Structure formats: C-alpha cells, structure tokens
Amino acid sequence: MARTDSTGSTWRYRWARQQNERRLRAYRGADDAWRRRDEELRRLRTLAEDCHGTVEAGSGLALELASDEVVFRVLPAVHLVEVRHTAVLPAPDLTVTPQTGPLRARRPDGVRVADTGIAVITNRRLVLLGGRGRRDWAYGRMTGLAHDPHAPVTLLQVLDRRRASGLMLPVDAAADFRFVLTLAFADAIEQRHTVVAQLDELIAEHAQLKPFRPTIATPAQARLSSLVPGGRRTVAVAAGLVLMVPVALATSDPSDPTGPELAVAATPAPPGSPAAAKTTPKPRGATGSAKPRRGGTSPSPTRDQLCGAPANPMGYGFCGGDRIRRPAAEVCDWFDCVPQFWAGRGYLVQCRDGSVSLAGGSPRACAAHDGVRRAVRD
C-alpha cells in the first residue's frame, strides 16, 4: 500500500513538490541578483554617454575655472586624507569595476584626516575646497590612483608631492563619484570611447549569465533515500557504520578476567622489587594529551561567488576552479540533473535549458537539452 499523507498524496508527490519549491526559490534569488547587476551596468552606460559637465555646475564655488574647463560633479562633506607612510600607487587606468558589495564607513589604517570640505571634479583636475585651504590633483601630473575596495577612500599620487593623499567620501555617493572621476580622466586623455566600449562588453558578458528557469521535478524522479532524514548522506554513513562494526569487533583484544594478569595485579609487590617499578599499561589508543577538534563548518558560498550557480554546500559554480569529473553524491539535490545523469562518463556541465549533465566532453552531451552552455567547476 502506498505511503500517503493527510491529503492522499504519496511521498513521491511530496518530494516533487518540495523540490520544485526549492528550485523556484533558488531561481528567483538568482534572477533578482542578475537583474540588479544588469540595471547597474546599464545605468553606468547611460551616465557615460550623458555626463559631459557644465560651467554652471561650478557657480557659487570659490574656484576659478580655466577657459576650457567644465565641472562634472560637486560633492560636499568630503574629508581630505593623507597617508602616513610612503606608498606607491598603481598607475591610473580606465578600468570600470561596478561595486559588488556595500562599503564600510571606516578609515583604513595608516591614513589620517587632514581637512574637510567640498570635492569638485572637472575635466582637468580634482579639487578639494577645504577649511584649511585648497588641494588640487591635476590629471596631467597624476602618477597613481587607487580605490579602496572596502572603504570609501580614493588615494591619488602626483608628481609634485612625495606622499599619497586623497578623499574619504560619503558611503552612499562613493561609487558614482569614482565613476565620474574615471570619466573625467578619460576625457583628459581623450579616451571616453574606451570606457563606453568596456561597459558594452560587460553588459554583453552579463547577458550570458542570465539564469534559466528550472525544470519541473516529477514524482518518478524521487529515490527511496528521500524517505530517510538527510537523504543519501545518512544512508552512506549508516552503511559505513555497518561495515566498520564487524571489523572493529574482529580486531579488538578483550582481556581475560580469569587470566594471570589479573592475578598478578591483585598481589601487591614488595617495595624495591622490579615488579613495583613497572607502571600500569595504558589502554589501547590512549595518548598523553588529546588534541581539540575544530568545530563548525565553513559557510556556503553565496550566489554571487558562484557566478550564478544555485547555492550549494559543495561550492560548485560556473567560474574558476577545475572541471568536476567525480561530483558529490548529493549534487542532484542542489542542481537539476538530466535523466540517466550518473550514466555519464565525462565532466559536469550545464545545458542550455538549465539542467546539468555528467557527459561533458562528449559530442552527445546535453543533446536533448539544447546543447552545452558551460562547465560546472569546484
């Protein structure tokens, strides 16, 4: 008789419903993350086309502009920071790196705040109008530029100053300010088209990473191991214990309570005799000091770290690492496996319909699933 719940559905139908709900949640999370990054890239692309600066943007500032100088951005509440030690910054370039995580409002070690004022970006220089004076960084004399990836600090190096200095920006305005600074520097060297082309390439690459809607799990795909809490992992551990217990019993050497050792131990030896100098043997496996075991497990990688792959405890993703020829037994609990998945004899790949196959490297891989899209890596 089939095992049913209160609604009359068998356990296979319950398994299929749970699998479909989990897959749908994972897909929605991946799709939301993909859309947020896509919107950010397209916003930067529009800004790169439309941001050209005006003279009127600098009106009311205590800053005299050159005849061909325009203002791109004005930002108040900016701190002037100076590096306490001598540092060599990387040369300024036009690389666009969209911010992937929130910045922390902290000051890095080795940096001190020297002044506070208004930051102005023009097509010729970066200026801080502070309470103690003005600080200029001309693009033509700039030799180094670095953006802190964790704090809203941008450091610059110019020819006429020995130590690096820069700006500590408001957290919510740091990303846009840095991008506009890249555009202004690109205009100074007549390379704005390079920034636009780079953004077009990033948008095209990101479009290839759009997550697929998962296939629907059917009751026929359910395995008997799904009835056991923990699934196949629990079954494997139980099978290992069943095999280990007979081996442990066969190799054990229990002492005989009626043997001579007990009789000798029960008879006290006279002081100074060789028997008194002998120490009681330690039990088998005992050591002088036990090493503490490290507890806890490492957190599962996030979807962004896995390049769009479903969150999974194995750390399988779509970028970096090596090809997977022997996937973990629970891979189909986290990925949508094709029928006859374990019959594959290649490496793990994702098909174009979102399912995964173990026939990578074969011309027949994903033949019934729109072909191979990319390899799954660990």
N, C-alpha and C positions, 0 to 999 in steps of 0.2 A: 504493500500500500504506500502511495506517495506521501512524503512528509509535507504537510501543509501548515500555513499559519491561520490566523483567525479569519482572513478573507478568502481562504480556499486556495491561495496561490502556493505552488510548490517552492522549495528552497532555491531551485534554479531560477525561477522568475524573480525572487527576491534578490538573488545575486546579480542578475542582469539589471534590475532597477538601480541597485546601489552603484554598480559600475558606471552606468550611464549618468547618474547624478554626479559622481566624482569626476568623470571626464568632462562633463559640461562645465563644472566649476573651474577646473583647470584651464579649459579653453577660454572661458570668459576672462579669467585673470590675465592670461597671456595676451588676449586681444586688447584688453584695456591698456596694458603696458605698451603694446605695439602702437596703438593709436596716439597715446600721449607723446611718444618719441617722434612719431610721424608729424604731428601737429607742431612740435617744437622745431623740427628741421625746416618745415615749410614756412614757419614764421620767420626764422632767421634768413631764409632765402628771399622773402619779401622785403625784409629790412635791408638786406644787402643791395637790393635794387633801388629802394626808395630813399635811403639815408644819404643825403649829399651835403647837408649843412647849409646854414644861412648866416649872414652878418647880423640879422636882427636877433638871433638867439643869444648873442653876447651883449645885448644892450643892457645898460644898468650895471655892468661889471667894471671894476677898476682894472681893466685890461685893454691895452692899446693893440689893435689888430693891424697886421700889415695889409697892403692894398689888395693882395690876392688871398687873404686868409679868411676862412669861414669857420663858424663854430658848429660842431656836431652834437655835443652833449654837455650839459651843465648839471652837476650833482653836488648838493650841499652835504654837510655833516660828514666830511671825509677827513681821515687822520693822515698826517704825514708821518711815515715810519722810516727809521734808519737801522741798518744792520750794524751790530756792534763789532763784528769781525770782518775781515776782508774776504769777499766771496767773488767767484767768477760765475756769472750767469750765462745761460745758453744764449746764442745769438737770436735776435728776433726773427720770427718767421710768420707765415700766413696760415698756419695750421688751425683749422676750426675744430674744436673739441666741445660738443654740446655737453652741458653739465648733466651728469647721471644721478647725482645724489645731493642732498642738502648740504650747504656749507655751515660750519660751526662758527659762531661769533666769538672767536678767541684770537689772541695774539700769539704767533709762533714764538718759540724760544729763540733767543738771540736777536730779537727785534724790539726796539723801543719807540714809543710815540714821541715825536718832537713838536708837532703843531697840529692844529685843526682848522679847516676852512672849506672852501668851495673848489671842487675839481672841474676843470674845463678842458674838453678835448677839441682841438682844432685840426685842420688838415696839415699843420706844420709842427705842432708841438702839443705836449700835455703840460698843463699848468695847474698849480695849487695856489690859490689866493688865501693864505693863512693869516692868523692874527699876528704872527711874528715876522711876516714878510711873504715874499713870493718865491716859489720854486718852479723852475722850468726844466722840461726834458725835451729837447729838440730831436725830432726823428732823424735828422741828418747826422747827429752826433751820438746816436744810441748804439751801444755795443752789446747790450744784454737785456733780456726781458724774460720774466718767469712769473707764472700764475700759480699760487699755492692751491693744490687740488682739494685741500680740506678746510682752509680758512680763506676769508675774503680779502686776501693780501696779494697785491701785484707789485713786484720789485722791478726796478729798472737800473741800468748802468749806462753812463755817458762818458765821453772822453775826458771831460774836464773835472771829474770827481773820482777820487780814489775808491770810496766805499759806495756800495749799492744803497739806494733809497727807493721809496715807493709810496703806495697809498694803501690804507686799510679802509675798505668800502663798506657801506651798509649791506647786510647779507642779502636782502631782497632785490637789490639793484646791481649786485656784483656781476652776474652773468651777462646782462645786457651791456653794462659798461665795458667789460672786457671785449665783447664782440665789436662794439663800436670803435674801441681803440684799435682793434685789428683792421677794421675798415679804413680808419684814418691813416694808419701806417701804410696800408696798401695803396691808398690814393697818393701818398707822398712819394712812393716809388713806382706809381703808375701800373699797379698790378691788381686792381679791383676785380678784373675779369677772372683772375686766378681763384679768388675767394668764391665767386659765384659758381665757377665750374666745379670747385671742390664740394660745394653744397649740393649741386645737381648729382654728383656721384654718390654722395652719402644718402640722398633720397632714393636713388635707384637701388643701391645695395640694401637699404632698409626695406624696400618693397618686396625683395626676395625672401625676407624673413617673416612675412605675414603668416600667422598661424592658421592651420587648416581646421575646419570643424571636424571633430572626431567622429569616427564611425560608430554605429549603434551596436552595443553588445547584445547578444541573443542568449536565451536560456541554454541553447545547445553548446555554448562555449564554456559553461560552468564545469568545474572539475570537483571531484569528491573532496579534495583538500580544502575547498572553500567552506566545508562544514566545520572544520577544526579552527578554533580561535588561533589566529596567527598564520593560517594558511599553510603553504608548503614548507615554510621555515620551521614551524612547530613539528610537522611530520618528519622533516630531515633530522631535527635534534632528537626526537624520540627514537628514530631508527638507529642513530648513532649510539644512544644510551643502551639500546637493546644489544648492540654488538659489543659494547665495551664491558658490560657487567660480567658475561661469562669469561672473558679474557682476564679481568681483574680477579675473579674467583680462582681461576686456574693458576695464576702466578702468585697468589697470596701464600704465606707460610705461617699459619697459626701455630702458636706454641702449644705444647702438650702439657696440660696441668699436672699430669702424673709422672712427667719426665724427671731426670736427675737434676735439671737446672733449678727446678723449684725446691727440691730437697736441699741442694747446696745453699741456695739463697736463704732458706729458713734456718740454717745452722749458723750462728754467729761465729766469726773467725776471731782468733785471739789477736790482741794488738801487736803490731810489728810483723805479723805474718804476711807473706806475699799475697794471700787472698784478700787481706784487708786493704791492700794498696790498689786493688782493681776497682774500677768505677763501674757503676751500673750502666750497661749499654743503652744507648738512646733508641727510641722506636725508629722503625724504618721511615725514611722521608723527612725526619726532623732536622731542622737546621738551627744554627745559633740565633739568627735574627730573621724574622720574616719581613720581606720587602712589601711595602704598602702598594696596593693596586690602585692604578688611576681609575677614577670613576667618571661616569658621564660619557656621552657620545658627542661627536662634533656636529654642529648644526647643519641641516640640509641646505645645499646651495639654493640661492634664490633663482627665479626665472631669468632675471637679467644676467646673472653669472653663467647660466646655461645657454644663453643666446637663443631663447625662445622655446627650449625643450620643456616638457612638463616637469614640475618639481618632483624630485625623486631622491631617495636616500643613497642611491649608488653614485650620484654625481655625474650621470650621463648627460651630455649636452651636445650641441651642434658646432662648437668651435673649440680649438685647442685639443691637446691630448692625443692619444693614439686610437687607432681603429680597434673595435671590440670584436674579437673572434669567439670569446667564451663569455657571453653575458651572464649576469646573475640569474638565479632560478626564478626570482620574483620580477623579472623585467616586464612580463606581460601584465602584472598588477598595476604598473605605472605608465606603460606605453600601450598603444593599440596594436597588437600583434596580428599579422596576417594569418589566415588558416594554414595549418601544417608548418607553423613557424619553426619548430625545433628540427624539422627535416632539412633545413638549410645547412650548407657546408661552407659558408663564406664569412663575411664580417657584417656587423649590424649597420643597416642603412634605413633612412626614412623614405618612404614612397611619396609620390606627389599627391596622393589622397590623404596623407597624414599618418597612415599606418607604418609599422616598422617590419622589416624582413631580415632574416639571417642569411640571405643569399647574395650579399654584396660581393662584387667581383665576377658574378656570373651574368652572361647575356640574358638569362631568363629572370633576373632579379626584378621584382615588382612588375612583372609583365602584365598581370591582371589588375594592377593598381596605378595605372598611368605612368609607369616608369620610375626610375630612381631620382630622388631630389638631392639628397646629400647624405654623408656618412654621419653616424652617431659615434661620439668619441667620449673617452673617460678622462 
